[in-house]
Amino acid sequence: MNNPDKIIIHHTLVFQKGAKTQFFAVNRYHQSLQFTKSSLGYYCGYHWFIEPNGTKIRARLDSDEGCHTIGQNNFSIGVCLAGDFNQEMPTGGQIKSLKEIIKEYNFNEIGFHRKYQANRTCPGVNLTDNWLLSLRSINEETDKQEGIKKLISQLDFLKELLLKLKGRC
């Protein structure tokens, strides 16, 4: 049983150019490692998998124990982005999807695989703590801007309502 309080970010380390999906290759590989099957029927050890085009695939329910970070699988949501981030950066679609997942869970703790398990570089040297901080601050700024737009919309509605009421008096 998983009781998550953090998100742990991973990468596949490989990328099959031209493949429409990386998920099924990872699922087969994790099956060969005898990872436990999720309640959704997958062997993929991550809760979420993000394809290069930004497609999010749910491989495990939040309550399913993960198979992605030794010592953290009962306390985390594992998110894997397809790609080798020692060689490249995530695509715009992947970043957008990752931000959506971060926003959905709203956990205080978000970290890279290498933070929680010794002798790991995952998710690659190109993804730094500063990159992760900027990703979170962009989410916070977007939330503020969306909140301001919603407030303005509500004020406009009230203004129109008051004008209609004023016309009736």
Secondary structure as the mmCIF struct_conf table of DSSP 4:
data_model
#
loop_
_struct_conf.conf_type_id
_struct_conf.id
_struct_conf.beg_label_comp_id
_struct_conf.beg_label_asym_id
_struct_conf.beg_label_seq_id
_struct_conf.end_label_comp_id
_struct_conf.end_label_asym_id
_struct_conf.end_label_seq_id
STRN STRN1 LYS A 6 HIS A 11
BEND BEND1 LEU A 13 LEU A 13
TURN_TY1_P TURN_TY1_P1 LYS A 17 GLY A 18
BEND BEND2 LYS A 20 LYS A 20
BEND BEND3 GLN A 22 GLN A 22
HELX_RH_AL_P HELX_RH_AL_P1 PHE A 23 SER A 32
TURN_TY1_P TURN_TY1_P2 LEU A 33 GLN A 34
HELX_LH_PP_P HELX_LH_PP_P1 PHE A 35 SER A 38
TURN_TY1_P TURN_TY1_P3 SER A 39 LEU A 40
BEND BEND4 GLY A 41 GLY A 41
BEND BEND5 GLY A 45 HIS A 47
STRN STRN2 TRP A 48 ILE A 50
TURN_TY1_P TURN_TY1_P4 PRO A 52 ASN A 53
STRN STRN3 LYS A 56 ARG A 58
BEND BEND6 ARG A 60 ARG A 60
TURN_TY1_P TURN_TY1_P5 ASP A 62 SER A 63
BEND BEND7 ASP A 64 ASP A 64
HELX_LH_PP_P HELX_LH_PP_P2 GLU A 65 GLY A 66
BEND BEND8 CYS A 67 THR A 69
TURN_TY1_P TURN_TY1_P6 ILE A 70 ASN A 74
BEND BEND9 PHE A 75 PHE A 75
STRN STRN4 ILE A 77 LEU A 81
BEND BEND10 ALA A 82 GLY A 83
TURN_TY1_P TURN_TY1_P7 PHE A 85 GLN A 87
HELX_RH_AL_P HELX_RH_AL_P2 GLY A 92 TYR A 105
BEND BEND11 ASN A 108 ASN A 108
STRN STRN5 GLU A 109 PHE A 112
HELX_RH_AL_P HELX_RH_AL_P3 HIS A 113 TYR A 116
BEND BEND12 GLN A 117 GLN A 117
TURN_TY1_P TURN_TY1_P8 ALA A 118 ASN A 119
TURN_TY1_P TURN_TY1_P9 CYS A 122 PRO A 123
TURN_TY1_P TURN_TY1_P10 VAL A 125 ASN A 126
BEND BEND13 LEU A 127 LEU A 127
HELX_RH_AL_P HELX_RH_AL_P4 ASP A 129 ARG A 168
#
